[in-house]
Amino acid sequence: MSRLVILVLLVLVVGWWLQRRIARLRQPGAPQAPGGSRGKAPAPQDMVVCAHCGVHLPSADAWIQDRLSYCCEEHRRLGPKAS
């Protein structure tokens, strides 16, 4: 009798675990299993250098003034670093 109870509990636990696993895989943006089908890699972005501090950042995130790129509004306001 006790073996039957343990077997039923084991089947219920495995079923619960499989149900959660399948639900996670069906969610959009869920991590894929290793070796599974992989989506396309994100497109590379052009990088620019801040004219004030020299940090590299994606051009989409840069502040542009007078054809120079800056990493933040403060550096744009201060202008290019004096040599």
N, C-alpha and C positions, 0 to 999 in steps of 0.2 A: 504494500500500500504506500509506504513512504517513497519507494522508487517511482511510483506513478506520479506522486505529488511533485517530486524533484524534476521529473521529465516534463511535466506540464509547465512548471515554472521556467525551466530552461527554454522550452519552445516559445513561451510568451516573451521572455527577455530577448531572444534572438529576433523574433518578429517585430518587437518594438524598435530594436536597434536598426533593422533593415528599413523599416518605415521611415525613421528619422533620416537615414542615409539617403534614401531615394528622394525625400522631400528637399534635402539640402542640394542635391544635384540638379533638381528641377528649378531652383531659384535662379533668376537672372543675375549674372555677375558672380555666380558661385565659382570657387576655385576648381579647376579641372584636375582630374586625377593625373599623376605622372605618366607620361607616355601617351596620354589621350590626345584627342584632337585639340590643336592649339589655334587660337584666334590669331589674326594678323597683329604684328608688332606695331606699336604706335609710330606714326611717321616722324622722322627726325626733324628737329627744329633748328633754325639758324640761331647761332649764338653770337652775342655781341659783348663788348667790354665796356664797363662803366668808365667814362672819361675822367671821373673824379677819383675813384678808389681802385679801379682796375679789376673789379670782380666780374666774372663771366656770368651771363644770364641769358635766358631765351629772349629772342627779339620781341616776342609777343608780350613779355612782361616789362620791357624797357620803357623808360620815359625818353622821348626824343625831343631835342631842341637844337636848331642850327646844324642838322645832320650828325649830331653827336648823341650817343646813347648814355643813359644814366640808370642806375639801379633803383633810385628812389627820388621823390620830389625834392627832398632836401639837397641831394647832390646835384640835381638839375638846377636848383636855385643858386647853389654855390659856384657852379660852372666847372670847367676843366681844371684839373690840379695843376698848379704852377710848378714848373720844373726847377 
